[in-house]
Amino acid sequence: MTALSLCIIENGLVPDDLKPQFGSYPDMIRQWLAPSLPEASFAECSPVSGEAMPAADAYDGYLLTGSRHSSYEDGDWIRDIRQFLRQAIDLKRPVFGICFGHQIMADAFGGQTTKADNGWGVGAQEYTASLGMPDDKAGFFVFHQDQVTSVPPAAKVIGGSAHCPNGVLEYSFPALSVQFHPEFTSEYVEALANKYGGDVIPSDTSQAAIASLQDVAVDNTRLADDVAAFFRRWT
């Protein structure tokens, strides 16, 4: 297998009190994807912490994490990511986005993200898609209030849920993105729901989210295999 150099773009930070147990978002992505993509090395860049974006040709491919920020905010670092994404695609560098990454990719490529009319999506939800799912259905962990509401011209919707219909986008160029969090564990979702329930998230939403972790089966391994195949195909 040909060695791959991938860079994880860190757009959000794990809460300080949870980081000792769960690590950073780049840590979670490595733990999820590395077994399916052993030939890859993973660097990271943290624009949310003030680090400059790498040159678009510095790595073979890129992964974008989630964030508590919204992709339609007007911060310099968010604008820099949009510009970087367009440069990476011009150079045919494959890009995979998660949650905020999914949303900012849509924004950068001509779509739109807005705050969802149907409120928070938290917990485990069933998605229908054509990626790594028997019978085209599988459960995934979600934690978001924004959604892609206008699909970019170069993208097609290949998956979604009842709560988030534009949940998986595949582009005509080397880009793929998902609204859900394949790198999360049930323990981390429960910790977030407990931390923010009754404050950022309505109490009934957080309680339903915790209950869903028992009701919806989640297996992120199949998707890791498909994302690994995506990077191999485009590098």
N, C-alpha and C positions, 0 to 999 in steps of 0.2 A: 504493500500500500504506500502511496505517495504521502509524505509528511505534509501536514497542513498547519499554517499559522493563523489562528483566529484571535480576534480581539473582542472582549466583552465590554460594551459601552455601559457604564454604570450610571443610570439616571435617577436612582433612588437609593436611600440609605435605610438599612434595617434599624428599627428603634434600638437605642443604646442598651436598654434593659433586656432585649431579646437576642442581641448579637452574640454574647458569649455562648449561648446554647445553639443557635441556628447558623451563625456565620453571616457573611455578606451575601448580597444577591449574586455577584459573580461566583462566590463559593458554591451557592446552590445550583447554579447553572452547570458548573464543572462537575459537580457530583452527579447531576442528572444525565448529562450528555456524554461525558468522557468514556463510560463503559461501552457505548455504542459507536464511539469515534476515537479509538485508541491512538490513531496516527496523528491526532491534533495536539498542538500545544496552545495553551490559552494565556494570552496577555490580558490586561485590563486597563481601561482609561475611565476616569471619573469626572466627566464634565459637570455633574451636579456639585462636585466638591471644588470646582474652579480649575480643573486641569484642562489644558488645550486638547482639542481633538487631534488624533494622529493624521498624517497624510493619508489620503484615501487609498493609495497604493502600498501602504506600509505592511499590510497583512493580506492573506488570501481571502479572508471573509470576516464578517462582523455579526455580533449578536447584540441586541438592545434589550436592556432590562426594563422592568416596570418602574413606577415612580408614584409618589404622592402628588406630584405636580400634574397639571393638565398640559397636553401637547399644544393647546391653543394659547397658552400664556405667552407673554412677549419678552421673556428674559433673553439676554444675549446668548446664553449657553443653549437655549432651546432653538433659537434661530440658527446657531452654528451647526446643530445636529441636522436640521432640515437641509442646509446647504451641503453638509458632508454627505448625506444620503444621496443626493443627486449626483455628487461627484463620484461616489462609490459605484453607482449604477452605470454611469458613463464609462467607467473602467471595467465593467463586468465583474465587479466584486460581489459575491453573494451576501445577502443580508437577511437575517432572521430576527423578527421582532416579537416581543412579549408584552402584552398589556399596553402600557405607555408606548413601548416600542412599536406595537401594532398600530397605535393611533397616530404617532408622529410620522410613521412611514406613509400612512394614508394622506395625512396633511401635506407632506413633502411632494407627493406624487399626484396631487390634484384632487384629492377627496376632502372630506371634512369630518372633524370630531366635535361633538357637543356633549353637554351634560345630558344624561339619559332621562327621558320623560318618565320612565318606569322605575327610577330610583336605583338604589344600590344592588349590585349583584355580589353576593358574598356566600362562601361555602363551597359545596360541590354541586355541579349542575351537569345534566346530560347534554352532550353535544352530538349533532349529526354532521358527519364530514367524511371526506374520502382519504383521510390520513390515518394510517395505523389503527384502524378500528374495525373489529369484527362486526359484520352487519351494518357498517357505517355508523355505529353508535358507541359512545364511551363517555364516562364521567371524567370531569376535570375540575380542578380547584379554580375559583374565581374570587377576585377582590377588586371591584371597580365601580365607579360612579359615572364615568364618561364612556361613550361608545362612538364607533365610526358610524355616522349617519348618512354620509354620501360616499359611495365607493369610487375610487379613482378610475379614470378611463381605462388604464392598462391592467386593472385588476379584475378578477372574477371571484365571486363568493363561492367557496367550496366547503363551507361549514358554518354552523351557528347553533344557537340554542333558542328556546322559546323567549328567554329574556334578552338575548343578544343575537339578532339574526345575521349580522355581518361579522361573525366571530372568527372566521378563518379566511384570509385573503391570499390568493396566489396570483402573481404578476406575470406578464409576458416577458419580463426581464428577470434576472436572478434575485428575486425577492419573495419572501414568504413570511406571513405573520399570523399570530393568534392572540385573541383577547384574553384567553385563560392563562393560567400559570402552571406549565408542566414541571417547573423546577420546585414548586412548593410541596410540602408534606402536610398531612392532615394536622399534625401537631402544631405546625407554624400557623396554619389558617385558624385553628382554634385559639392560639395565643393572641393573634391579631383581633379576632372577634371579641375575646374577653377584654382586651386592652381598650378597644375603641367603642365597644357596645355601650349605649346609653349616653355617649358623648358625640363622637363623630358620626357614628352609625346608630340608628334607632334600636332600642333594646330588643324589640320583637324581631327585627332583622338579624341581629347578632345571635339571638337564641335559635331562630330557624336555621341559621347558617351552621351552628354547632350540631344541631340535629341532623342536618343533611349529610354531615361527614359520616354518619352511620348508615344512612339510607341509600347513598349513591356510591357505587363501586368505582374506584379510580385506579388506573394503572398507566403511569406515564412512560413506561418502558417502550411500548409500541411506537409512540410518537417520537421518542428519542431516536429510534431506528430510522424513521422516516426523515427526520431532520438531518441525521448523519448522511443519509443517501442524498439529500438535497445539496449539502456542501460538497460531497464527492462528485456529483453530477456537474457542478458549475466550476470546479477548480481543476 
